[in-house]
Amino acid sequence: MANLKITLHHGLVNRNAKQRATAQSLGLRKIGQTVVREDTPAVRGMVNVLRHLVTVEEAD
């Protein structure tokens, strides 16, 4: 399966609890931090919750 490279581009201050918890479960804490996760429907759903805060690329 493919991997997704997820980068946090906006901070989590003044975001609701669901968005903060989702970012934490993806492993994102700081602006500019990048994580690589397997491309699964669950991860896609979490990215969808944070779509305005992150950028997503396919990782090799």
Secondary structure as the mmCIF struct_conf table of DSSP 4:
data_model
#
loop_
_struct_conf.conf_type_id
_struct_conf.id
_struct_conf.beg_label_comp_id
_struct_conf.beg_label_asym_id
_struct_conf.beg_label_seq_id
_struct_conf.end_label_comp_id
_struct_conf.end_label_asym_id
_struct_conf.end_label_seq_id
STRN STRN1 ASN A 3 LEU A 8
BEND BEND1 HIS A 10 HIS A 10
TURN_TY1_P TURN_TY1_P1 VAL A 13 ASN A 14
HELX_RH_AL_P HELX_RH_AL_P1 ALA A 17 LEU A 26
TURN_TY1_P TURN_TY1_P2 GLY A 27 GLY A 27
BEND BEND2 LYS A 30 LYS A 30
TURN_TY1_P TURN_TY1_P3 ILE A 31 GLY A 32
STRN STRN2 THR A 34 GLU A 38
HELX_RH_AL_P HELX_RH_AL_P2 PRO A 41 VAL A 49
TURN_TY1_P TURN_TY1_P4 LEU A 50 LEU A 53
STRN STRN3 VAL A 54 ALA A 59
#
